[in-house]
Amino acid sequence: MTEGLLISAPRSGSGKTVLTLGLMRAFARRGLRVAGAKNGPDYIDPAFHAAATGRVSLNLDTWAMGPGLIGGLASLATTDCDLLICEGSMGLFDGVAAPPRASGSSADLAATLGLPVLLVLDVSGQSQTAAAIAKGCDTLDPGVRIGGVILNRVAGDRHRRLAADAIEAIGLKVVGALPRSTTLVLPERHLGLVQAEETVGLDAMLDAIADFVAMHVDLDAVQALARPLAHATPGSDASALPPPAQRIAVARDAAFSFLYPHILQGWRAAGAEFLFFSPLADEPPPADADLCWLPGGYPELHAGRLAAAGTFRDGLRRFADKKPIHGECGGYMVLGETLIDADGVTHRMAGLLGASSSFAKRKMHLGYRDVTLEADCSLGVKSARLRGHEFHYATGFDGAIPDLPFAMAADAQGNPPAPSGTRRGLVTGSFFHVVAMRT
């Protein structure tokens, strides 16, 4: 049975991602079959996991997914695998107000799957106080077990000994101490890390990170912390969303890259076929597809090229005359009238929906969404409920003739539902990213 562990920290910015990637690559170089997973909604980290391990990394989310789906996806992720390394999100206990084990926190996922937590502590600016933080993480939730601790940003041997001795005195094992490093930093942009496929020299960088981690972490001790996964039953249902069509044209390039692997795998397992095309290469959606899906991504970084891609836009309009199109976030922006980039330049988009979007004044929209569809569409029938999230910096605004709403969306804070996205004819779009159908 596959064993696993979850890497978390008391807060964001503690070094989880670099440690996760280093451990993944280091164990893979030892000959282990390593699988990755990511707690919560995140497109970018799983792509780095896949580069480090050579396997698809799946998202697991206790707010958006029920225990059965989480178990099914965990089983799928660990097929023919020796070790699962799951990267947490934010701080260990950070989530939303929700029933027990459904907050979306890393702690809830660890408890659901029985994964011990490898706790990363950024000890810069402290020493023995790190033990108090570790003890709090270890005792706050009886269902969450801290298996071991790794110190990060250690200033020197004396600093390491002070922090490690205090932590081990409360009964927790320190299995590594990473010194401060300014060279092993992954490039970032406004939604997080620069995408894996855009990171120059990624493979060499992953090897360098693995070398660094292997030098300062007891890999044998880390592997010994792993435990068999609970509720990961082979054959469990891993379908988060029924396929919207048999033959699905999917935009895929640097502008359209945010489509969750578990969604694609579920559609493929249900018999759907994918026809990938590149709007940036001015390719239209294949005419023999039954539906066109425009995922999220970074169209704002490529707005000029998309505006000049006449063959793509004309093909999209012809497709919309007879067959459905759906756009998520970035895809939604491209379906609208215009996109204003960060420099204030207005770019003409497909015009299949009336809304426009602007990055001239950035405003972050972030959080879970519980969505109810307003009409039958490619994602389901009227009144079907979906769970997912928004994460973008664009401001959306209606055109001269507003379209009908795509859905009503409630957040996780209990605010009243509000219209989300728009629809016109066979075309739908929204800033909402679907994670799973609500059951």
N, C-alpha and C positions, 0 to 999 in steps of 0.2 A: 504494500500500500504506500502511495506517495506521502511523503512527509512535507511539512511546510512551516513557514514562520512569516510574521508580519513586521515590517520595519516602520516604526513610528517615532514620534518626538513630542515634546511638550508644546511646540509651536512650529509654524512654518519658518523656513529659512535656516533650519538647524543642520541641514546637510543630508537629508534622507535620500534625495535622488542620486547624488554622487555615490553614496555608500551602496545604495541598491544596485546601481549599474556595475560598480566595482565587484561586488559579491557575485552578481550574475555572471559576469565575464570570467572571474577567477574560478568559480566552480565549474563553468563550462569548459575551461581550459584543463581542468582536472579530469575531464571525461564524463562528468555528470550530465544527465539530461535535465536541464533547468528550464522551468516554466515561470513566466512572470504574470502578475496580476496587479491591478490598481484599484484602490478603494475610491469609490465615488466617480463623478463625471469628470473625465479628463481625456482629451484626445492625444495630447502630445507625449506625456510620459510613456504610455504603452508602446509607442513607436520606437522609443529609445530602448525599452525592454526587448522588443523584437530584434533590434540590431545587436544587442548584447548577447541574446540567447539563441537566435536563429529560429525562434518560435513566436507565433502570434500571442500577444498578451491581452487578456480580457479585463473588462471593467466589472467590478462587483459592488453593488450599492444597496445597502439595507433599507434606504428610504424608497427608492424607485422599484426595487425588486422584492418579491416575496421569498421566504426561505427556500421554497422548492426550486425556484429559478436560480437562486444563488447556488444551491447544491448541484443543480444540473450543469451550470456553467463551470463551477469548480471542478466537477468531474471531467468535463470536456477539456478544460485547461490542463489537467494533469494526466491525460491519457499518454501512456508511454513516457512517463516522466519520473525522475528520481527525487526532485526537490522543487517545491513551489516557493518562490519569494514574492510576497505581496507588498507593494509599496503603499503606505498609508497616505492620507491627505490631511493637510493642516495639522492641528495638534491632535493628540491621541483621542481625546474625548470630545472634540469639536464636531457638532452636528446641529440638527434643528430640533425644536420641540416636537416630540413624537412619542407614540407608545413604546414600551420597552423593546429594545433591540431593533428599532426601526428609525433611528435618527440619522442614518447615513454616516455616522462617525466610524473611524478606524477601530475604536474599541468595540463597537457593536459587531463589526465584521469579524474581528478576532474571536469574540465570544461565540458568534454563530458557527464558525468553522473550527473552533477549538484550536486556533493558532496561537502559539506563544508569541509575545511581542519582544522584538529586539529594539530596545529603546536607545535612540541617539540623543545624547545630551551635548549641546553647545556650551562648553564650560568657559568660554572667553568671559573675562570679568568676574569669575567666581572660582571657588575651589570646593571646600567642604560643603558649601550650601547646595551643591549639586546632589548630595545625598538626600536632602530634604525634598527636592523635586522628584527624585527617583522614588522615594518612599511614598509620596503622594500619589504618583502614577500607579504604584504597585498595590495600594490599599483602597483607592477610591471605589473601584468596582470589583466585588469578589469574583465575578465571572471572567475577569481579564487578568491574565498572568504575565508578568514581566519575566521573560526567560533569561535575559542578559542585557548588559549595557555596553554601549560603545561611546567613548568620549570623543568629542570633536573639537577642533581648533585649540588643541593643547599647546601651551607656550613653551613647555620644556619638561624635563624629567621630574623636577620638584613639583611642578604644577600637576603633572599626571599622578604622582604618588599621593598628594594631598587629596585629590578628588577621588581616586580609585580606592584608597584605603577607607575613606568615609563611606563610600557606597558599599563596599564589601562588608563593612562592619554592621550594616543593617540586613545582611543576608543575600544581597544581590551580587551576581558575578559580573565583573568587568572583563569583556572578551576582546577589547581592542581600544586603542587610543590614537586618533589621527591628529598629526601636527597641523598647525596652520599652514595653508597653501593658497597662494594667489595664482597658481598656474593651472590648476585643474578646475576651471570654471566653465560651465556650459553657457553659450551665448543665449541672450533673452531678447524678447520683444514684448509688445503690450499684452498678449494673451498668455505669456509664460515663456518657456524655452522656444528658441527657434526650432522648427520642425527637424526631425531626425534626417530626413532626406535632403534638407538644405544645409546641414552642418558639414562644413568642409573638413575632410580628414577624420570623419567620425570613427572609423574602425581603429585607427591609430590612437585616437583619443581614448576610446574604450579600453584598449590594451594598457595605456598609460595609467588610467584610473584603476584598472585591475591590479597593476604592479604596485601602485601606491597603497591600495587597500590590503593586498596580500602581505606587504611589508609590515603593516602596523596592526593587523587584525589576526587573531588566532582562528584560522578558517576551520580547523578541526572542531574547535569549541563551538563555533557558530553552527556548524552542521549538526552537532550533537544536541543543540537546542530544539531542532525541528521535531514536530510531532505529527502523527497521522491526522488527516483532515476529517472532521466530523461532518456528516450530512452531505458528503460528496459521493453520491451513489451512481455507479455506472448505469447508463440507460435512463437516467432522470431527464425530464423535459428541460431542454435548454433553449426553448423558443420564446423570445421576448416579445415578438411582434410578427403576426402573419405576413407573408410576402404580399406586397401590394399588386403584383402582377406576375405572369410567368416569365416574360423576357423584359428585363429592366435595364434601360440605358442609364448608366451612372457616370456623371462627370468626374474625372479624376486627373488632377494635375496640381501644380503648386497653388492654384487659386481655390481648388475644391478638394480638400483632403480630410475633412472631419466627418467621417462616418464610422460609427462604432463597429469594431470587429465582431462583437457578439450579434449585432443585427445582421451583418452580412452572412455570418456562419449559419444563423438560424434560417435565413431565407434560402441559402444554398441547400441546407439539410431538408427543407420542405420542397425542394425541386425547382426553385427559381434559377434562372440563367442570367448572367450579367454581361452586358455589352458596354465596355468602358470606352469613353471618348474624352478628348481634351479640348475644352473651349479655348484655351490659350494657344493651341495649335490651329485654331479656327476650324475645328471639326464640328459638324452638326450632330445632334443625337441620331443614332442609326434608325432609319425609317421603319425597319422591321421590328423594332422594340414595341412592347405593349404599354410602356410607361417610362417617363423620364424623371430621374431623381437628381437634383442639384444639391449636393451636400454643402455644409458650411466650409469655411476656410478663410482665406485672406484675399477676397476679390478687391478690397480697397488698395492693396499693394500692386495690383495689376489692372487697375480700372482703365487705363489708357489702351492697353492691349485688348481688353474685352470689348471696349467701345469700338475698336477698329476691326473686330472679328465679325465681319459682315456675314460670312457663310454660316458661322455658328448661330448668330441671332436670327437670320432668315430661316434656318432649319428649325430653330426652336419655335418660331411662330407657325411654321407649317405643321409641325408636330402638334401644337396646341389646338389646331383646328379640329383634330379628330381623336386625340389621345391625351390622357392626363399627364400633367407635369406637377411635381411638388418641389419646392425649394426650402431648405432649412438654413436659417440665419444668412450666411454669405450667399447661398443660393437664392434666398428670398430677395436679397438686395439686387441681385442681377436680374431677377424677374420684374423688378419695378421700373419706374420711368427713368430715374437718374440716380447716380451715386456721386456724392461730393467728397473728394478725397481730403486728406489732412491739410493740404495746401490751399484748399478752397476751390479747386478746379472741379467743374461740373462735367460728368461723363454720361453720355446717353447709354442707357441699358436696354433690355429687351422690350419694355413697355407692355408686358402681358398682364401686369398688375399696376394699379394706380399709385401705389406707395413709392416714396423715394427715401433715401437714407443719406446721412451726412456724418463725416468724421471731422468737420471743420471745428466743432466744439465737442470734444470727447466727453462722454458720460458713461460710466460703467453700469451695466445692467447685469446683475449676477444673482443666481439663486435657483432653487428647485421650483418646478411648475407642475401643478395637477390640472390637466387640460381636459375639457369636454368639447367634443367636436360639434359644430353648429349645423353640419350637413354631411350627407354621405360623401366620402372622398377616398383618396388612395390609402389613407391611414386607417380607415374604418368607417362604420356606419354612424349616422347621426346619433348623438348622445353617448358614443363610445368614449371611454376615459383612458387617458394616457398619462404616464409620468415621465418627466425629463427635467430639463433645465434651460436657462438662458445664460449666456456669457458673451457679452459683446460691448463695444464702446460706441456703436453707431446710434445716432438719433434718427428715428423714423418719423415721417410725416406724410399725410394723405395728399393726393393730387387734387385736381379740380373736381373730379367725380369719384368720391370714395367708393371702394368696393365693399362687398358684404364681408362680415367677419369670418375668419377661418374657424376660430374656437373661442371659448371662454377659459381663461387661465386663472387659477388661484395659486397663491404662493404658499410657502410653508409657515408663514407668520400669522395666518388667519385673516388676512385682508380680504375684502370682497373680491370675487372674480371680476376680471376685466377682459375686454376683447383682446384677442391675440391673433395677429396675422390677418390676411385677407384672402378672398377667393373671387374668381371671375371665370365663368364658364368651366372648363376642365382644369384650370390652373389654380393651385393653392400655394400658399407660402406663409412662413412665420419665422420669427426669431427663436422659436422653441425647438430644441433638439430632443427628439424622442429617445428614451432609454428603454421603456417597456410599456406594454399594455397593462393597465391597472386591473387586477383580478380581485 
